[in-house]
């Protein structure tokens, strides 16, 4: 359980999933860099109330900016795919039309009739 809410010092409980340097992130602790923003939130992600740029995340975790951007894009794609699967993904409409026997959206006739 995160007890950082009532504490003014940076959290050093790396087993807590709210910690900015959570041990399961498998960060190289020699490369991390404490920034003013990290001190402001006391290493607890529950205090983040504004978006962080990929540069800020890369700086704090000691990772290349490209790696952060790749992770963001991958997460965005997964989220988008999951959201559209619930709503009916337009990207899957072609596959649905093909299953129904309609080719390339130009013909409304079913092939299997």
C-alpha positions as a Markdown table, in Angstrom:
| # | Residue | x | y | z |
|---|---|---|---|---|
| 1 | Unk | 0.0 | 0.0 | 0.0 |
| 2 | Unk | 1.3 | 3.4 | -0.9 |
| 3 | Unk | 1.8 | 5.6 | 2.2 |
| 4 | Unk | 3.4 | 8.5 | 0.3 |
| 5 | Unk | 0.2 | 10.6 | 0.4 |
| 6 | Unk | 1.0 | 11.6 | 4.0 |
| 7 | Unk | 4.8 | 12.0 | 3.6 |
| 8 | Unk | 6.7 | 15.0 | 2.3 |
| 9 | Unk | 10.0 | 13.1 | 1.5 |
| 10 | Unk | 10.6 | 11.2 | -1.8 |
| 11 | Unk | 9.4 | 7.7 | -1.6 |
| 12 | Unk | 12.1 | 5.0 | -1.7 |
| 13 | Unk | 9.8 | 2.0 | -1.6 |
| 14 | Unk | 10.7 | 0.6 | -5.0 |
| 15 | Unk | 8.4 | -2.4 | -4.5 |
| 16 | Unk | 5.4 | 0.0 | -4.7 |
| 17 | Unk | 3.9 | 0.1 | -8.2 |
| 18 | Unk | 3.2 | 3.9 | -7.7 |
| 19 | Unk | 6.9 | 4.6 | -7.3 |
| 20 | Unk | 8.4 | 6.4 | -10.3 |
| 21 | Unk | 11.3 | 3.9 | -10.1 |
| 22 | Unk | 9.3 | 0.7 | -9.4 |
| 23 | Unk | 11.6 | -2.3 | -9.4 |
| 24 | Unk | 9.5 | -4.2 | -12.0 |
| 25 | Unk | 10.3 | -1.5 | -14.5 |
| 26 | Unk | 13.8 | -2.9 | -14.5 |
| 27 | Unk | 15.5 | 0.4 | -14.8 |
| 28 | Unk | 19.3 | 0.8 | -14.5 |
| 29 | Unk | 19.4 | 2.7 | -11.2 |
| 30 | Unk | 22.9 | 4.0 | -12.1 |
| 31 | Unk | 21.4 | 5.9 | -15.0 |
| 32 | Unk | 18.3 | 7.5 | -13.4 |
| 33 | Unk | 18.4 | 11.2 | -12.8 |
| 34 | Unk | 16.3 | 12.9 | -10.2 |
| 35 | Unk | 14.8 | 16.0 | -11.6 |
| 36 | Unk | 12.9 | 18.8 | -10.0 |
| 37 | Unk | 9.7 | 17.3 | -11.3 |
| 38 | Unk | 10.5 | 14.0 | -9.7 |
| 39 | Unk | 11.1 | 15.7 | -6.3 |
| 40 | Unk | 7.9 | 17.7 | -6.7 |
| 41 | Unk | 5.8 | 14.5 | -6.9 |
| 42 | Unk | 8.0 | 12.8 | -4.3 |
| 43 | Unk | 8.7 | 9.8 | -6.7 |
| 44 | Unk | 5.0 | 8.8 | -6.4 |
| 45 | Unk | 3.1 | 8.6 | -9.7 |
| 46 | Unk | -0.2 | 9.2 | -7.8 |
| 47 | Unk | 0.9 | 12.9 | -7.6 |
| 48 | Unk | 1.3 | 13.4 | -11.3 |
| 49 | Unk | -1.3 | 15.9 | -12.3 |
| 50 | Unk | 0.1 | 17.1 | -15.6 |
| 51 | Unk | 1.4 | 15.2 | -18.7 |
| 52 | Unk | 5.1 | 14.6 | -18.9 |
| 53 | Unk | 7.0 | 14.9 | -22.2 |
| 54 | Unk | 9.0 | 12.1 | -23.6 |
| 55 | Unk | 12.1 | 14.2 | -23.0 |
| 56 | Unk | 11.3 | 14.5 | -19.3 |
| 57 | Unk | 10.6 | 10.7 | -18.9 |
| 58 | Unk | 13.8 | 9.9 | -20.9 |
| 59 | Unk | 15.8 | 12.2 | -18.7 |
| 60 | Unk | 14.5 | 10.9 | -15.4 |
| 61 | Unk | 14.8 | 7.2 | -16.3 |
| 62 | Unk | 18.1 | 7.6 | -18.2 |
| 63 | Unk | 16.7 | 6.1 | -21.4 |
| 64 | Unk | 17.0 | 7.3 | -25.0 |
| 65 | Unk | 14.1 | 9.6 | -26.0 |
| 66 | Unk | 13.4 | 7.3 | -29.0 |
| 67 | Unk | 12.7 | 4.3 | -26.7 |
| 68 | Unk | 10.2 | 6.3 | -24.8 |
| 69 | Unk | 8.5 | 7.5 | -28.0 |
| 70 | Unk | 8.4 | 3.9 | -29.3 |
| 71 | Unk | 6.8 | 2.7 | -26.0 |
| 72 | Unk | 4.2 | 5.5 | -26.2 |
| 73 | Unk | 3.3 | 4.7 | -29.8 |
| 74 | Unk | 3.1 | 1.0 | -29.0 |
| 75 | Unk | 0.8 | 1.8 | -26.1 |
| 76 | Unk | -1.3 | 4.1 | -28.2 |
| 77 | Unk | -1.8 | 1.4 | -30.9 |
| 78 | Unk | -2.8 | -1.2 | -28.3 |
| 79 | Unk | -5.2 | 1.2 | -26.7 |
| 80 | Unk | -6.7 | 2.2 | -30.1 |
| 81 | Unk | -7.0 | -1.4 | -31.1 |
| 82 | Unk | -8.8 | -2.3 | -27.9 |
| 83 | Unk | -11.1 | 0.7 | -28.0 |
| 84 | Unk | -12.1 | 0.1 | -31.6 |
| 85 | Unk | -12.6 | -3.6 | -31.1 |
| 86 | Unk | -15.4 | -2.6 | -28.6 |
| 87 | Unk | -16.9 | -0.1 | -31.1 |
| 88 | Unk | -16.3 | -1.9 | -34.3 |
| 89 | Unk | -12.9 | -1.2 | -35.8 |
| 90 | Unk | -13.2 | 0.4 | -39.3 |
| 91 | Unk | -9.9 | -1.3 | -40.0 |
| 92 | Unk | -11.7 | -4.6 | -39.6 |
| 93 | Unk | -14.6 | -3.7 | -41.8 |
| 94 | Unk | -12.8 | -4.9 | -44.9 |
| 95 | Unk | -12.3 | -8.3 | -43.2 |
| 96 | Unk | -16.0 | -8.3 | -42.2 |
| 97 | Unk | -17.1 | -7.5 | -45.8 |
| 98 | Unk | -14.8 | -10.2 | -47.1 |
| 99 | Unk | -16.4 | -12.7 | -44.7 |
| 100 | Unk | -19.8 | -11.6 | -45.9 |
| 101 | Unk | -18.7 | -12.1 | -49.4 |
| 102 | Unk | -18.6 | -8.4 | -50.4 |
| 103 | Unk | -15.4 | -7.5 | -52.4 |
| 104 | Unk | -13.6 | -4.1 | -52.0 |
| 105 | Unk | -16.8 | -2.3 | -51.0 |
| 106 | Unk | -17.8 | -1.7 | -54.6 |
| 107 | Unk | -20.3 | -4.4 | -54.9 |
| 108 | Unk | -23.2 | -5.1 | -52.5 |
| 109 | Unk | -23.8 | -8.5 | -53.9 |
| 110 | Unk | -22.9 | -11.5 | -51.8 |
| 111 | Unk | -20.5 | -13.9 | -53.5 |
| 112 | Unk | -21.8 | -17.0 | -51.7 |
| 113 | Unk | -25.4 | -16.5 | -52.9 |
